[in-house]
Amino acid sequence: MPASRSAPGDRPITRDDIEAKLREMAGGVDEQVQAARPALLTGAAVGVSALVVLAYLLGRRRGRRRSAVVEIRRL
């Protein structure tokens, strides 16, 4: 591959050319992100919910192990 390539028409590559190409490349990625967003949000919500339930259950178990049983008798 040659070290330097010229643009079609043998004109120098300008900043506008680079920006246009980057926008063209990013356009496809943006569409894919927009298409995948609902699935990602659903997965994140399910994951957070699972973590909350797990933390609740582990805390409940730990609380049962640490709590003392007090027996009250009437005389």
MODELLER restraints for C-alpha pairs under 7 A, 6 or more apart:
rsr = mdl.restraints
at = mdl.atoms
rsr.add(forms.Gaussian(group=physical.xy_distance, feature=features.Distance(at['CA:6:A'], at['CA:12:A']), mean=6.71, stdev=0.5))
rsr.add(forms.Gaussian(group=physical.xy_distance, feature=features.Distance(at['CA:7:A'], at['CA:13:A']), mean=6.35, stdev=0.5))
